[in-house]
């Protein structure tokens, strides 16, 4: 049964721009820049030195605590280990590899054991060693999420909603490689032993739905849930409510209501790691927007620069206003196109000047529309006011940290207030205050 979540909006989705053929293999660049931080948690420490020769798939960085390793996405020579621009806007220590275009590959160990003979600890170890993180944008270490769910969840959800406008990376994956997604789901099902396993997709992805339905009978115990298109359906808490009618309490995680949610690209990566022995060194990335000449999806090596990918997609329009990592609702505008694709990069969005949506003199009209669309039942107009005033006590009282930064409030605001920007700033202030 499907249940509506509170709030939400219906923006123009524009997915037809890039939802075309199978993902095109991106031209492999002369250099790749591999950041040592591509996940939530502690950064990796480089395991190589300048001058070292590395192979495709070789582990080149790792660390302790909440951390997963990173791997070389090409073979070649390490020419630098230094801070480089990152999609987060920070300078992150990175390993720069000069590509020899040989793709000399480390030996991958395949695992052909039947599902019921897979060792759970070994599967979890493999997921970590393959560097798998949440590929829908959160980039939380996959093995840590799986471990926290063991013995505590009855529902495993594969998230294929991909509800942000323009992005079609997961849609493309399902249309052309759904088998790997479903096999990855079976592997994690064997580890977690949930009562229910469901692949959730919005009803605006007809071809993907048809593909999954055509092969679903081969994968016992997995159901397909087609949900009405509504943003932000793909947010974990809203998706859980839509599928189970359970509501995750403020400050709590999905495991608190017996659910674990993984992106479909993460499931495909789990399949490739466990069955084929391959680490996470490439992913599908959507290049889209009215400011890009040839919107499409590419299969991209991690570490490829935004500049190179944009060039492969025909280049930018003269009236380009901004380039965003991610989607128009939750993405981050980029000031430097030298930033590399990382594990959580699902889209590069290129927008024209008249699509910016910003106002020179934004003003709150006190219309309350933002309250009506907030899926977390927060009060954006007051959160904005108190962030502007620097009132951290009130921000805490209004549960600012529960904001999922979906942008529904900013989308519906007639005064064009930069709400999400201020909420991110307010969260940073609260975290800094709590650390003192």
Secondary structure, DSSP 8 states (H G I E B T S, - for coil): -----S--B-----GGGT--SS-EE----SEEEEES--SSSS--EE-S-TT-EE-BT-EEEE-SSS---EE-SS-EEEEEEEEEE-TTSSEEEEEEEEE-SS--B---------GGG--HHHHHHHHHHTT-B-TTTT--BHHHHHHHHTTT-SEEEEE----SSS--HHHHHHHHHHHHHHHHHHHHHHHH--SEEEEEEETT-HHHHHHHHHHGGGSTTEEEEEE---BTTTSHHHHHHHHH-----TT--GGGGTEEEEEHHHHHHHHIIIII---S-EEEEEEESTTBSS-EEEEEETT-BHHHHHHHTT-B-TTEEEEEES-TTT-EE-S-TT-B--TT--EEEEEEGGG----TT-------HHHHH-TT---HHHHHHHHHHT-HHHHHHTTGGG-----HHHHH-TT---HHHHHHHHHHHHHHHHH-
